[in-house]
Amino acid sequence: WTGVAASLISTVSDLNRFYRLLLAGEIVRPSSLAQMQRTGPVVTHEGAVIDYGLGLYPMEEPGQDTFWGHGGMVWGGGALAMIRADGERQLAVAVNMQRWNGLDASGDPLPHPIDDALAALYRVAMYG
């Protein structure tokens, strides 16, 4: 059911190298990268609305630089790779457990401490 998404074998070093080259304009032309970064609203599996481009989405905190990248998950694992727009700071995280949340009575995911820990890791890694 995951299709080819679960077929990719890579390392976080590979992910960092790919996004570093992509944002430096060494994989696609600058005009193509600009199209990839042109975003529109998309509803996630969790029901949240995010800005999403052509295979890239921004992670932004108020008053901070924008990071571009992508995450992905299947039952049992996931990864997130982001790079600051200027290419000077990167983050790639792979986890061997994903979708650990229990569900409430209406079937919505319950908060889990790992979610807060990962969010804190992302903030520190991206913004110091």
C-alpha positions as CSV (number, residue, x, y, z in Angstrom):
1,W,0.0,0.0,0.0
2,T,3.0,2.3,0.3
3,G,3.9,1.9,-3.3
4,V,7.5,2.9,-4.3
5,A,7.8,5.3,-1.3
6,A,8.9,2.4,0.9
7,S,11.3,1.2,-1.7
8,L,13.8,4.0,-1.2
9,I,17.0,3.0,0.6
10,S,19.0,5.9,1.8
11,T,20.8,7.4,4.8
12,V,20.4,10.8,6.5
13,S,23.8,11.8,4.9
14,D,22.3,11.0,1.5
15,L,19.2,13.1,2.3
16,N,21.4,16.0,3.5
17,R,23.5,15.9,0.3
18,F,20.4,15.7,-1.9
19,Y,18.8,18.8,-0.3
20,R,22.0,20.7,-0.2
21,L,22.5,20.2,-4.0
22,L,18.8,20.8,-4.7
23,L,18.7,24.2,-2.9
24,A,22.1,25.2,-4.4
25,G,20.6,24.8,-7.9
26,E,22.8,21.8,-8.8
27,I,19.9,19.4,-9.5
28,V,17.3,21.5,-11.2
29,R,17.5,25.0,-12.8
30,P,16.7,28.0,-10.6
31,S,13.4,28.5,-12.4
32,S,12.4,24.9,-11.7
33,L,13.4,25.2,-8.0
34,A,11.3,28.4,-7.8
35,Q,8.3,26.4,-9.1
36,M,9.0,23.7,-6.5
37,Q,8.9,26.4,-3.8
38,R,5.6,28.0,-5.1
39,T,3.2,26.6,-2.5
40,G,-0.5,26.2,-2.0
41,P,-2.7,24.9,0.8
42,V,-2.8,21.1,1.2
43,V,-4.7,19.0,3.8
44,T,-2.4,16.4,5.5
45,H,-3.5,12.9,6.6
46,E,-3.9,14.4,10.1
47,G,-6.3,17.0,8.8
48,A,-4.0,20.0,9.2
49,V,-3.6,22.5,6.4
50,I,0.0,23.1,5.3
51,D,1.7,25.0,2.5
52,Y,3.0,22.5,-0.1
53,G,5.0,22.9,-3.3
54,L,6.2,20.5,-5.9
55,G,7.8,17.9,-3.6
56,L,8.9,20.6,-1.1
57,Y,7.3,22.3,1.8
58,P,8.5,25.1,4.1
59,M,9.0,24.9,7.8
60,E,8.8,28.3,9.3
61,E,8.9,29.8,12.8
62,P,8.0,33.4,13.4
63,G,11.1,35.6,13.1
64,Q,13.2,32.7,11.9
65,D,14.7,31.6,8.6
66,T,12.7,29.3,6.3
67,F,13.7,25.7,5.9
68,W,12.7,23.6,2.8
69,G,12.5,19.9,2.6
70,H,10.2,16.9,2.9
71,G,9.2,14.2,5.4
72,G,7.7,10.9,4.9
73,M,6.4,8.0,6.9
74,V,5.0,4.5,6.8
75,W,3.8,2.4,9.7
76,G,7.1,1.6,11.4
77,G,9.4,4.3,10.2
78,G,9.8,7.9,9.0
79,A,12.2,10.6,8.0
80,L,12.4,14.3,7.8
81,A,15.0,16.3,5.9
82,M,15.1,20.1,5.8
83,I,17.6,22.7,4.8
84,R,17.7,26.4,5.4
85,A,17.0,28.5,2.3
86,D,20.6,29.8,2.3
87,G,22.0,26.2,2.6
88,E,24.0,26.9,5.7
89,R,22.0,24.7,8.1
90,Q,20.4,21.3,7.6
91,L,18.5,18.7,9.5
92,A,17.8,15.1,8.7
93,V,16.2,12.7,11.1
94,A,15.2,9.1,10.7
95,V,13.1,7.3,13.2
96,N,12.5,3.6,13.4
97,M,9.1,3.9,15.0
98,Q,6.3,6.1,13.7
99,R,2.6,6.6,14.4
100,W,2.9,5.7,18.0
101,N,-0.1,7.7,19.1
102,G,-3.1,6.1,20.7
103,L,-6.6,7.2,19.6
104,D,-9.3,8.9,21.6
105,A,-12.9,7.9,21.5
106,S,-13.6,9.7,18.3
107,G,-10.5,8.1,16.5
108,D,-8.3,11.2,16.7
109,P,-4.6,10.7,17.6
110,L,-3.8,11.5,21.2
111,P,-0.7,13.6,22.0
112,H,2.4,11.6,22.7
113,P,5.6,12.7,24.4
114,I,7.7,11.6,21.5
115,D,5.9,14.2,19.3
116,D,6.9,17.0,21.7
117,A,10.5,15.7,21.9
118,L,10.9,15.6,18.1
119,A,9.4,19.1,17.7
120,A,11.9,20.4,20.3
121,L,14.8,18.6,18.5
122,Y,13.7,20.1,15.2
123,R,13.6,23.6,16.7
124,V,17.0,23.3,18.3
125,A,18.6,21.8,15.2
126,M,17.2,24.4,12.9
127,Y,17.3,27.5,15.0
128,G,19.8,26.8,17.8
